[in-house]
Amino acid sequence: MWFVFSHTFAYFILQLAPTISFSIFLAALCTLIVSFAKVPSSPETPAIYRKHLALASTTTFMTAYFHILCGMMVKTANLFGIKFVVIPVLLTAINDTFAYIFGCLFGKSPMFVSISPKKTWEGFFGGAAATVLLGHLLWEEDVFLWVAIFASIIVSGEYDYE
């Protein structure tokens, strides 16, 4: 358990992430080339090529986005420290989780019914308050590890494993 939260392991994963994403991109590109070779010639061939081209462009964009994001995370971790990478991710998960919890427990007034009927103002303000409070606690050196463990337990409990 300690190995997962150590700085050495986090730096190792962050430095390896661009290589992994580029490998995924190469695998997707090879899959696209192989799928083009399997397309039979028929009157529907242009539509099939358009579909493959749309999938290829989406895959290329998403892989490039992921690759650039991982590179920026590594650069940020090297320049400012690992906390500047981990804390924003944790705060996003904390906000979503606590907005859901406060919305379920205290939610009475809907926020924007046409966009998302289950969102409430109580969930919004509860999530914001929890994010500010836990964000302040995350910056403290002594509680960073314990709050990170607590937040990861909350986030992992958010998913349904059935």
VEXDREN-2710 file (C-alpha; in Angstrom, 1 decimal):
% VEXDREN-2710
k/r/px/py/pz
1/MET/0.0/0.0/0.0
2/TRP/2.8/2.4/0.8
3/PHE/4.4/1.8/-2.6
4/VAL/1.4/3.1/-4.4
5/PHE/1.5/6.5/-2.5
6/SER/5.2/6.9/-2.7
7/HIS/6.7/9.8/-4.7
8/THR/9.0/7.4/-6.6
9/PHE/6.1/5.3/-7.9
10/ALA/4.1/8.4/-8.9
11/TYR/7.1/9.9/-10.8
12/PHE/7.7/6.5/-12.5
13/ILE/4.1/6.3/-13.7
14/LEU/4.0/9.9/-14.9
15/GLN/7.2/9.5/-16.9
16/LEU/5.9/6.3/-18.4
17/ALA/2.5/7.6/-19.4
18/PRO/3.6/9.4/-22.7
19/THR/5.2/6.2/-23.8
20/ILE/2.1/4.2/-23.1
21/SER/-0.1/6.6/-24.8
22/PHE/2.1/6.7/-27.9
23/SER/2.1/2.9/-28.0
24/ILE/-1.8/2.9/-27.9
25/PHE/-1.7/5.4/-30.7
26/LEU/0.5/3.1/-32.8
27/ALA/-1.7/0.1/-32.1
28/ALA/-4.8/2.1/-33.1
29/LEU/-3.1/3.2/-36.3
30/CYS/-2.1/-0.4/-37.2
31/THR/-5.6/-1.5/-36.5
32/LEU/-6.9/1.2/-38.9
33/ILE/-4.6/0.2/-41.6
34/VAL/-5.5/-3.5/-41.3
35/SER/-9.3/-2.6/-41.3
36/PHE/-8.8/-0.6/-44.5
37/ALA/-7.2/-3.7/-46.1
38/LYS/-10.3/-5.8/-45.2
39/VAL/-12.9/-3.5/-46.8
40/PRO/-14.4/-5.1/-49.9
41/SER/-15.1/-3.1/-52.9
42/SER/-18.8/-2.3/-53.3
43/PRO/-21.1/0.6/-53.8
44/GLU/-21.1/1.3/-50.1
45/THR/-17.3/1.6/-50.0
46/PRO/-17.1/5.4/-49.7
47/ALA/-19.4/5.3/-46.7
48/ILE/-17.3/2.7/-45.1
49/TYR/-14.2/4.8/-45.7
50/ARG/-15.9/7.9/-44.2
51/LYS/-16.8/5.9/-41.1
52/HIS/-13.2/4.6/-40.8
53/LEU/-11.8/8.1/-41.4
54/ALA/-14.1/9.5/-38.7
55/LEU/-13.0/6.8/-36.2
56/ALA/-9.3/7.4/-37.2
57/SER/-9.5/11.1/-36.7
58/THR/-11.3/10.7/-33.3
59/THR/-8.7/8.1/-32.2
60/THR/-5.8/10.4/-33.3
61/PHE/-7.2/13.4/-31.6
62/MET/-8.0/11.6/-28.3
63/THR/-4.6/9.9/-28.3
64/ALA/-2.8/13.2/-29.0
65/TYR/-4.8/14.9/-26.3
66/PHE/-3.9/12.2/-23.8
67/HIS/-0.3/12.3/-24.9
68/ILE/0.0/16.1/-24.5
69/LEU/-1.9/15.9/-21.1
70/CYS/0.5/13.3/-19.8
71/GLY/3.5/15.3/-21.0
72/MET/2.2/18.4/-19.2
73/MET/1.6/16.4/-16.1
74/VAL/5.2/15.1/-16.1
75/LYS/6.5/18.7/-16.8
76/THR/4.4/20.1/-14.0
77/ALA/5.5/17.4/-11.5
78/ASN/9.1/18.0/-12.4
79/LEU/8.9/21.8/-12.0
80/PHE/6.5/22.2/-9.1
81/GLY/6.1/18.8/-7.4
82/ILE/3.7/15.9/-7.5
83/LYS/1.1/17.7/-5.4
84/PHE/0.4/20.1/-8.3
85/VAL/-0.6/17.0/-10.4
86/VAL/-2.4/14.9/-7.8
87/ILE/-4.4/17.6/-6.0
88/PRO/-6.4/18.9/-9.0
89/VAL/-7.4/15.4/-9.9
90/LEU/-8.5/14.6/-6.4
91/LEU/-10.4/17.9/-6.0
92/THR/-12.3/17.1/-9.2
93/ALA/-13.3/13.7/-7.8
94/ILE/-14.1/15.2/-4.4
95/ASN/-16.3/17.9/-5.9
96/ASP/-18.3/15.3/-8.0
97/THR/-18.6/12.9/-5.1
98/PHE/-19.7/15.4/-2.5
99/ALA/-22.1/17.2/-4.9
100/TYR/-23.7/13.8/-5.4
101/ILE/-23.9/13.0/-1.7
102/PHE/-25.2/16.5/-0.7
103/GLY/-27.7/16.4/-3.6
104/CYS/-29.0/13.0/-2.5
105/LEU/-29.3/13.9/1.1
106/PHE/-30.4/17.5/1.1
107/GLY/-31.4/18.2/-2.6
108/LYS/-34.8/19.9/-2.9
109/SER/-34.5/22.6/-5.5
110/PRO/-33.4/21.6/-9.0
111/MET/-30.6/23.6/-10.7
112/PHE/-31.1/23.3/-14.5
113/VAL/-33.9/20.9/-15.3
114/SER/-33.5/21.1/-19.1
115/ILE/-29.8/20.1/-18.9
116/SER/-29.7/17.7/-15.9
117/PRO/-32.9/17.1/-13.9
118/LYS/-31.1/15.5/-11.0
119/LYS/-28.7/18.4/-10.3
120/THR/-29.6/20.5/-7.3
121/TRP/-28.4/23.8/-5.8
122/GLU/-27.8/22.0/-2.5
123/GLY/-25.5/19.5/-4.2
124/PHE/-23.7/22.3/-6.0
125/PHE/-23.0/24.3/-2.8
126/GLY/-22.2/21.1/-0.7
127/GLY/-19.7/20.0/-3.3
128/ALA/-18.1/23.4/-3.5
129/ALA/-17.8/23.7/0.3
130/ALA/-16.3/20.2/0.6
131/THR/-13.9/20.9/-2.3
132/VAL/-12.7/24.2/-0.6
133/LEU/-12.4/22.5/2.8
134/LEU/-10.5/19.4/1.6
135/GLY/-8.5/21.5/-0.9
136/HIS/-7.2/23.5/2.1
137/LEU/-6.4/20.3/4.0
138/LEU/-4.6/18.8/1.0
139/TRP/-2.0/21.7/1.0
140/GLU/-1.0/20.9/4.5
141/GLU/2.1/18.7/4.5
142/ASP/1.1/16.4/7.3
143/VAL/-2.4/15.5/6.1
144/PHE/-1.7/15.2/2.4
145/LEU/-1.2/11.4/2.4
146/TRP/-4.2/10.7/4.7
147/VAL/-6.6/13.0/2.8
148/ALA/-5.4/11.4/-0.5
149/ILE/-6.1/7.9/0.9
150/PHE/-9.5/9.1/2.2
151/ALA/-10.4/10.7/-1.1
152/SER/-9.4/7.6/-3.1
153/ILE/-11.6/5.4/-0.8
154/ILE/-14.5/7.8/-1.4
155/VAL/-13.9/7.8/-5.2
156/SER/-13.6/4.1/-5.4
157/GLY/-16.8/3.6/-3.4
158/GLU/-18.6/5.8/-6.0
159/TYR/-18.6/3.1/-8.7
160/ASP/-21.0/0.2/-8.8
161/TYR/-19.1/-3.1/-9.0
162/GLU/-22.1/-5.4/-9.6
END
